[in-house]
């Protein structure tokens, strides 16, 4: 799979391998997960971030390959909901390691709107299987903007170098074990004196979250912030994220503090509600479903291994 089709500069971060159309708006997509990775867990359970990045790569790939969207157009995440299937302890599909690297993604696109021949908005439904075992499903809605429209939308923030240049040095990291990470480099939260509140920690030099320069905080970083915040709020229990219902309301910019607040979800007592706020406005919300885990999900392998 060409890495520009999944919006990745580093070819080693490209997870999709091939695709084929099975209907007007239906597709089979194959993916390969690494045996070891610096950022994603590949040993215990299914890493929700690795699963989510696999789904995310389907958005630009299908846009460019199947819906006539030129390279250089911008994809804007509106919603992303996913659920990981509960695996049995004796089921090799429940453990990504060596036994499970090849995935089959069953993709259906609905509510496709177009400008001329190209798609301008799509709802994507994904079911991910290893063999005949379902490991997770997702539904996401995204829109697509031309470069000129995106520049008008982003105004002064459209200049990537200027936007990144406004980012302060990353603040001190939350202790890694509280965030469910093996070390501070991958922690995206900073502690505060307020219970249930963290400061978003943005390291624009992170080789995976910032594979290429962008003018705003990436959606994958916000997903990890929600996961880490829910993990921290659940201590001393050891938990794993089994699903999320997310909404992207506004861009999170580099030039101002973004606060990550965690509380019980009033709509579902079995979930935690994580809200990212900047300029006193909600930018991103995630209702996080949690399940028990024998130990925290942590990456294995040296940085950059694949």
Protein Blocks (a to p, Z undefined) as FASTA:
>chain_A
ZZklnopablklpmbfbdcdfbfkbccddddddfbdfkbcckbccdfklmmmmmmmmmmm
mmmmmnopaehiacddfbdcdddddddfklmklpmblmlmbdcdddddehiacehjbcfb
dcddddddehjacfbdcddddddddfklmmmmnmmmmpmklmmmmpccddddddfklnop
abfklpcbdcdfbehiacddddfkbfklmmpacfbdcfklmmmmmmmmmmmmmpcbdcdd
fbdcdddfbdcdfkbccdddddddfklmkbccddddeehiafbdcdddddddfbdcdded
jehiZZ
